[in-house]
């Protein structure tokens, strides 16, 4: 299903951003610019947002974009939160628990109406916190002060869907999921233009009146199984833009492409995730010491030079340089620097608490730039003198299916469980430290892979989120980071950069704050 609330991977997300527009969008610097909204006005403590829409806007099927479009779409996302985890961005809206089914219905909402005749009988109530004032105006009532909510509204996730997307039961139809349309710079070229595993063809949407109007006649997204094949096509002018260069090309692509190449920081932070229990468990002193020891064994600079042509910067905290608040001077971040002596000392301290002679199993994803895992495994093996193996997986989906427990033959011949240490990246959906710190490490964070839970940490995030002053919020988020560097629930690896090349046929290739190509700006001869 290709809709904004289900576009969780980067490939679907960048296509969804072309098909759909929201109240606002984030420009190349990560600043909020209005799109469908004419005005977004918060009250003094950021608990109510008064939103005025631009009048007379049409979806690409010719139906009107109105306040109900947003209320309907957001409520649908919340009802399906189990399969659309990005709906967690809506948790601060009043009524989230009732709409998501996590709480019983205690009242009805007199100012709302269901769009379909039987909707109230088949679905949970719509979000009570979305108050329709008129067809072009609505208010969003939040349960807690949330001063970064306007940035959230600028992400594609909050884009509205037309009423025709929903079937007679008030649910998004399967046909719409395969042939989606909205109010965005582009639309599908035809029914069936999404050819799975092959290509997806877009043309400009003539109904779009926003600031991201297409400067080209359309886009064909080609889906490659082999990154090397895509790069060869780029070199031969058979592919116009390649934003996923293979690691083997990173050392030479600028020499080969010349002025038709660029690189820059993106919004991805990479972490090393350890087993949830046992000798590396989060919350235990032994686990903290062992995770710190592994971190100290990693020569991130050398790994970046060897596998990423030096494009990836060694992590100094848990966020990336593209957001305000990133720092190279976080107290305690010495644990992220190569130090064999300290690594050995930490490992010995962990053994004094609970001796362990097991094996560290590291996962490598072969259709990503995963070769570095072999180099990292060698560094850890040499540094600590422990057994380190590398388990290869063809793709991220297969890894996720096996990440918790694999069966392995122990040295004594018995069969036991081997838990994986694996790399995981996170691309912030909107600019700001909270875009990393909340989803990955808050107790209820959607990407909290290790079950980290620290009430003091959560309290700091809540306090920062309700702070109007951005500089004051950064201070609170930095305090939260100081808890993370102490507890080390995951090990930060590096801040990614993106390398992009283009053919001789196009011009105007620019990257945004996330390191994504702004396709609507690209022109072609």
N, C-alpha and C positions, 0 to 999 in steps of 0.2 A: 504494500500500500504506500503510495507516494503522496503523503500529506504532511504538512508542517510538523504536527505533533508526533509523527512516527518517523521523521527523518533524523534518526539518531546517529547514523554513520556519516562521515564527511562527504562521501560521494552523493548521497541522497540530499544532504543538507544544502550543498551548493546548488543543486538543481531546484530544490524547493524554494530557495531564495530568488530564483529566476521566475518561477511560476506564481509566487504569492508575495504580496506586500502586506505589511502590518500597519499599525498606527504610525510608526516611525521606522527608521533604519539607522544603522551605524555606518558613518562614512569611513573613508580610508584611514582616518586618524582615530576612529573609535568614538567619535562624537555623535550625539543623538541629533538626527534631523527628521523633521516631520515628513510623513508620506500621506497616508490616509487621514491622519489627524490634522486638524487646523490648529488645535491648541490642546495641551496636556498640562493641567494646573493642579499641583498638590496643595493640600491645606498645610498649616504651619507645622504639624508634627508628622506629616507623611502617612496619614491613615486614610485619607480620602483623596482620590484623584478624579478631577472633573475633566471630562474628555469631550471635545467638540470635533465632529467629523466634517471633512470637506463635503459639501452637498453635491448631489447628482453624479456620484461615481458609480460605475457599472462593472460587474464581473464580466469576464470574457464571453459569458453566455447571454449578456445583455440585461441581466437582472440587477437590481439595485444593491449597493453596499450600504448597509445601515447599522444602527446600534445593535439590533437583534442578531445580526450576522456574527458579531463578536460574542455576545452572550451565549448563543447557541453553540458556537464552535468551542469556546473555552469550557463550557459545561460538558461537552462530549469528551474532550481530552481528559477531564478529571474523572469521568465515569470509567474511563479505560486506562487508569493510571498504571495498572499492573502490566500492561503491554506497551504503554507509552510513558516511560519514566520521566520524561521532560516535564510532565504535568506537575512535578514537584515545584516548578517555578510559580505555580498558582496556589500553593498551600497557604499563603498569607491572605488570600481572599476569604472574606466571611462566607461560611457555608461550605467550605471545602470538604470537611469531614462528612457532612450529610450527602453531598453530591457524589463523593467517591465511594459511599457505602460504608465508611468507617464509623459512622455514628447514626443513631436512629433519627428519623424525621420527627421533629418536635413542634414544627409550625409550618404554615403554608405561606407563600409569598404572593401577596395580593397584586403587586404591580407587575408581575411577570405572566406571560402566557406561553403555553407550549405551541410550537410551530406545526405540530401534526396532531390530528384529532385524538389519537389514542396514546399520545406520548406520556401523559401523566400516569397512565396505567401500566406502562411497561418500563419506565426509566425512573431513576431517582430524580428528585427535584433539581432544577437548574441552580446555578450558584446564586445564593441569596445576596451575596455582596455586590452583584452587578445590577445596578439600579438603572432601568431605562427611563430617561427623562423625555426624549423625543426620538424621532427617527435618526437624527444627527447628533444626539447628545446622550451620554450616559455617565454614571458615576461608579467608581470602583471603591468599595469599602473594605479596608484591610483589618485584620485582627490584631496586628502589631505594627508599630511604626516601621516603615520600610522605605528609606529614602533613595534606594537604588532601583525602585520599581520602574521608574521611567526607562532605565537602561534595559531592564528585562523586556519591557513593551517593545523595544526596538529590535528584538531578535525575531527571526522568521517564525519561531514557534507560536507567536501570538497572532499570526495572520488569520483572517476570517475565511470561512468557506461559504459558498452560496447555499441557499436552501435546497437546491436540487441535488446537493451532495448527499442528502439524507433520505433514507427510504421511509415507507409508511410507518415504521416502528421507531423513527427518530434516530436511526443509526446510519453511519456512513455506509453507503452501498459498495459492494465489491467492484461494481463497474466503475464507480467514481474513483476508487483507489487505483485502478489500472489506467484510467483516462482522466486525470485530475485537471481542474482549471480553477483559476481564482482571479484576483486583481493583482497582477504583477506585470513586469516588463515584457514577459514572454508567455506563450501558450503552446500546447502541443500542436504540432503541425497537422495532425489528423488523428482520428481514432486509431488506436493501436500504434501510435508513434513511439511508445516505450517498448522497444524490442529487447526483452530481458537478455542479459549477457551479451548483447550485441551493440545496440546504440539507442539513443533517445534524441528525437529531433524536435527542436523548438523554433517558433517563428515569433516575430514581434506581436504583442497584443495591442490591437488598435484602440481598445477601450482604456488603456492605461494612460493617465494624465500626470503621473507623479514625476519626481526628480530623476529617476533612474531609467529614462527612456532609452530604448535600444538604439545604438549607433551603427548597427549592422543588420543584415537581412535575416539573421537567424543563427542558431547554434546547433551543431550535431555533437552530442557527447558520445564518444566511442568507448566501449568497455573492453579493456585488454586483460588477458590473463597473464601475459608476460611483459614486464616493464621494459625489458630489453627490446622487444619487438616494437613497443610504442616509441622508444627512443630512436630506433632505426627509421621509423616512419617520419618522425620529426626531422631528422637529418635529410631525408629525401623529399621533404615538403609534402608528404602524404598526410601529415598531421599538423594542424596549425598551432596548437598550444599543448605543451606537456608540463603539468605541474606535479608529476610524480616520477622524477628521474630515478633510474636505478642507481644504487650506491656505487657501482663500478664506473659510472659516468661522472661522478661528482668532482673528480680530480681533473677532468679534461673538458667538461662541457663548455666552459667559458672560452677556452682556446678554440674549440670546434665551432661554436656558434657565434662568438664575437659579440657584437652589439645586440644580438638577438637572444640575450640571456640576462637574467638578473637573479639576485638572491636577497633575502631579507628575513628578519625575525618573524616568527608566527606565534600564535597563542598556545602552543602545545608545551606542556611540561611532562617530562618522562620520569617515572618512578620505578623502583624495583620493589615488587610485592613478595612478601614471604609467607610461609604456611601459617594458617590461622591458629594452630595449636602446637603442642610439643615444645621443642627446644628453642624455637624462634617466636613463640607466642607473644602477641602484643599484650602488655599489661604485666609481664613478668620481668624481673631484673635480668634474669638469664637471657631472655629473648632480646631485650634492649641491647645488652652487651654484644650478643652475637650479630645482630643486625648492624650495630655500629662497627664491629670488626670487619664485616664484609664491605661496608661502605669505605672504610679506611684502606682496604686492599685495592680499590679501584682507582687506577690512574686514568681519570676521565679525559684529561688533555690528550694523552697518547691514544686512547680509544677513539676519540673524535678525529684526530689526525689520520689514523689508520683506516677507519671505516666511513667517515663522513667528510673527509677532506677538510677537517677543521671547522666545518660549518656549525656544529653544535657546541654551544657554550656550556662549560661545567656549571652545574647548579650551585647556587649559593643560598637559596631558600626554597620555598615550596610554590612560588608563583613565577611568572616570567617577566622579562624586561618590558613587555608591551603594556603593562598596567602600572598605574601609580601605586607606589608603596614597595615595589620590588627593591631589594637591597643586597648589596654584596657584603654587608657588615653585620649580618644577624648574629647576635651573641650566641656562641656555641656551634657555629657552622664549621668549626675546625674538623668536625666529624665527616665533613664532605670533601676533605682534602686527603690526598694520597700520603699515607704515613704507615709504613710496614711495622715499625717498632710498636706504635700505639695499637695497631690492629692485633698483633700477637699478644700484647698485654691484656686487651679486652677479651680475647678468646680464652686466655688462661684464667681470667677472672670468672668467666662464664663456666668453665670446666670446674672451677672450685665450688661453684654452687650446685652444678649437676653435670657430672662427666658425660661426654657424648662422643661416640666414635662412628657417627653415621655418615651419610652421603648427602651433599647438597646437589639437588637436581635442578638445573636451570632450563627453562623452556625457551626455544627459539622458534619464531614464526617465519616460515620460509618465503611467504609472499610479501613480507614487509622487509625493511632493511635490518634483518636480524642477524647478520653475520657477526656483528660486534659481540654477541653473546658468547661465541667461542673464545674470543680474545679475553673477555671478562672472566670466563671460567678458568682460563689459564692463569690469569693474574691472581685469582683467589686461591687456586691450587698451590701456586708457588709461594704465596704470602703466608698461608696458614698451614700448609702441609696436610690438607684434608682431601678426601675424595670429592671430586666435583664432576658431575656428568652433564651432558647436554642432551635434552630430549627435543627432537624436531617435530614441528606440527606444520601442516600445509597452509593453514590460515588461522585467523584469530577465532573464528567460530569453533573450529575443532579444539583449539586450546581451551576455550572457555568451558567446553563440555568435559574436559579432563582435568581442569586446573585444581580441583579440590583434592582428589585422591586418584592415584594410579597404583596398580599392583606391581610389585617388584620382588625379585628373589634376594633375600638377605644373604650375607656372607656365610651363615650357618646352614644355608639351603632352605630355610623356611620362607614362606611367602607372606609378605606384609604390605603395609600401605606406605607409599612414598609420596609426599606432598611437594608440589612444585614451587620453586621460586621463579617468578616470571615478570617480564617488563610490561608496564601499562602506561599509556599516555592519556592526558586529559587536555582537550581544547576548550578553553573558556568560552562560554556562549555569549558573554557580554563583558566589557572591560571593567576591571576592578578586582581587588584581591579576593573578595567574597566568591567570585566566579570559580576560584580554585578551592578555597578553604572550606566553603560550605559543602559542596557535593562530595568531596573526597574524604573529609575528616569529621564533619559534624555527626553526631550520633545517628541522625535520621538521613544523612546524606545519601543520595542515590548511587554514588560511586564509591561508597565507603566499603572497600573490598575486604578489610581486615577486622571489621567490627570495633574500630576505635571509638571509645566513648569516654569523654572527659567533661564533666559538668562545668568546670571552670572555663574550659575552651568554648563550649556551647554558649555560655553566658556572655563571653566576650564578643562572639559573633552576633548574638542578638542585640547587644548594646551598640556595637558598631553599625549594624544595619539600620538602626533608628536614629543615627547621628546625622544631622543636617550638614555639618561641616565635614567636607571630604578629608581635610588634613587631620581632624580629630578622629575620624573613622580609621584612617591609616594607622594612627598610633595604637588603636585598640586591636586592629588586625595584626599588627606587628607583635603585640603582646601575645596574641594567640599563636603566632608562628614560633615564639620562644618556647611555648609548651610543646609544639610539634617537634622542634629540634631536640628537645630533651627526651621526649618519649619515642621519637623516631618510628611512628607506626608504619611508614614506608621509607625507603631510601631515595631521596631525590637524585636523579642522574644528570640530566642536562636540560637546557632550554633549546628546543629545536629551531632551526632555520629552514626556510624553504628555498629550493632552487627551481627556477622555471625557465623554459626555453620556448621559442616560437619560430614559426616558419618565415620565409621571405615574403609571404602573401599578406601578413597582418601587421597592424601597428596599434599603438595605444594600449599595450599590455601594462597594467598597473596592479599592484598588490594592495589589499586593504590591511587593517590592523591585525587581522587573524592570519595574514600570509596567504589569503585566497585571491585568485584572479578576479578582478571586476569585469566580468564578461560583457556586461552591457556597454562598457566603454570601448571595447575593441572594434577596430574598423578593418575591413578587408578590401583589397583591390578588386 
